[in-house]
């Protein structure tokens, strides 16, 4: 069959082949002859090039200047393109071409107007047409229907809804939206559930703009239910033409029975409805506690009618049952059995209202709860329960006792197993007799399961005692949910909490105490009371910063100290790491033999904090000198050590000496002597900081024989920078450091500060003079007798480092202090330090 568009295309082709000539309506006849034709591109498929040719010749012996105006008109009447050219026409034939590289599908018309160049004495109008055909495009239109022809086996063809057992021929309509014909290769397939019940292949030519039937697919003895029909087709220029539809195949004309037992006044009746289209014959049997009380053979059940059978005129306690057994096929959804239990001495359960479906999310794996109000109208109490049946699987609730004449609300839940339309049956079950008293069905829509995902997690920060965890999780569309978070380490739980999460992505922050672990925390996310209770987990790497500390010696007292005196030292423990320091201990020991000089418990020290400690060296060394080791150890592993050399250069002096004059304190970590004779304690200042949090001071008993014991009193001083009030011993006249702002100031009473500053300046000058004593061979100029002068040793160098002449120990004596007497802290040898 030739389609409408094909006829249009043929007409356009005929028009394009005609030569158009015309003479303009002007006062003079055109002096030239013109013909317009389609040079190329006519009757092609799809978008492509096209060329129009204008043939010209003069009608006389003269040459004529001609103006040519071109217009290209689209199928919808709009002007697509114009062109103005000039040409000289003589009696020798000539031609003008108008080329187009790409014209789309459809009908195109070119118009040409020729006129004398510079005048309007004559004009010629010409037109020509070409067509670009649309390629074939096969579609199954949304309005297309499947053509189904069915018949009963051995019968004639009829139209209508097929029934099971029918032979069915199936075809489908398709349409070609293009202008050219196409050969369609097709496959039709029929499936019933997971089984393929039919298949057919073939091909058909579909003209441009026309429709055609694809098929047929023939099914023999088609099954009852839903048959899925699938079309797959293609042409040489078009692939994957597919569609599918579901065809309902009903039962054949059958009886449709429904049987019920109903109690009326003084009688029990069995009622059987036939809602089908044809009559039926059935045997009817009724029993009372398994005893036959009614038996009817081949009772006629007319279509669309009700049949009643009286079971008994005096119903008694027990279970009555009636069964209709048809002699031929009936509808599959027929109900042929009815049962009723009567008890004058048993509970009688009935509904008090409609079943109530508890509101809540209804996704796959959610819990669906049903509540049913019931009443016991019997003479005695009993036990009753509610049972739900989903896809053949029962779920019974707890048995509830209900007294005679009382009411109760029964409740049972079930887990929704599949998405889509779901039918849930319910039954009121007597728990003692296992007899169903009331029943019904509910239709609900179940949504797809909500998916919970633990996207990522990290330890966002770590402070003194806690970890801050950040977790990103995602919940698919639906309702808000309750989830459980747990954090474990080495099998031990250190955090557990419930969180409400909402659909979409969200970030949850968790805090938990720092714990010792193998470097990993396990974050566990669980669905709480919904879904499949799946657990999601991520292992998180954690870095435990090592606790580190530094020991500083702040000061010491008294100012005057003798061998055997108690020396009080003020030390500071600084937390230099990123972890808190647990409680610990600071010990001062003698390096030579490990003798414990002092010990002090240390408190908890947070990150960036410090603690001040007071230690009393009860056994002040009475030899030429010793190295004191300050060792700090916290319970969580911080280990710090500081060493210093204490020397007593003039042991023969029995009078009280100033700590700043008689002792040297040198840092053995740098391995060099820092001071000169007469400097008592380098790095130990005069400041004593009194803080109730870190410093404990009591009375001290002197080790010097005959020295009386007295309890020291205290007084308060005020920091001049921040007005913080500090406590110092009453007799203390040195400098103090404020525990709040760190300001160092004099702790002496105001009237003594000026005198103390003068005294300090004098001592500094005396010490400097003693450090700069020059070597002289005259024993009267040195602080040695003649014998000591002859035995004194010498050593010299050109830089600040000098060797001890006795033990070759490298010592540091500044060049600008030489010549000077020096004492080696290693061997206690005294020598004269000279410059080279």
Buried (B, 14 or more C-beta within 10 A) or exposed (E): EEBEBBEBBEEBBEBBEEEBEBEBEBEEEBBBBBBBBBBBBBBBBBEBEBBBBBBBBBEEEEBBEBBBBBBBBBBEEEEBEEEEEEBEBBEEEEEBEBEBEEBEBBBBBBBBBBBBEEEEBBBBBBBBBBBBBBBBBBEBEEEBEBBBBBBBEEEEEEEEEBBBBBBBBBBBBBBBBBBBBBEBBBBBBBBBEEEEBBEBEBEBEBBBBBEBEBBBBBBEEBBBBEBBBBBBBBBEBBEEBEBEBEBEBBBBEBBBBBBBBEBEEEEBBBBBBBBBBBBBBBBBBBBBEEEEBBEBEEBEBEBEEEBEBEBBEEBEEBBBBBBBEBEEEBBEEBEBEBBBBBBEEBBBBEBBEEBEBEEEBBBBBBBBBBBBBBBBBBEEBBBBBBBBBBEEEEBBBEBBEBEEEEEBEBBBBBBBEEBEEBEBBBBBBBBEBEBBBBEEEBEEEBBEBBEBEBEEBBBEEBBBEEBBBBBBBBBEEBBEBEBBBBBBBEEEEBBEEEBEBEBEEBEBEBEBEBBEBEEEBBBBBBBBEBBEEEEBEBEBEBEBEEBBBBBBBBBBBBBBBBBBBBBBBBBBBBBBBBBBBBEBEBBBBBBEEEEEBBEBEBBBBBBEBBBBBBBBBBBBBEEBBBBBBBBBBBEBEBEBEBBBBBBBBEBEEEEEBBBBBBBBBBBBEEEBBBBBBBBBBBBBBBBBBBBEEBBEBEEBEBBEEEEEEEEEEEEEBEBEEEEBEBBBBEEBBBBBBBBEEEBBBBBBEEEEBEEBEEEBEEBEEEBEEBBEBEBEEEBEEBEBEEEEBEEBEEBBBEEBEBBBBBEEBEBBBBEEBBBBBBBBBBBBBBBBBBBE
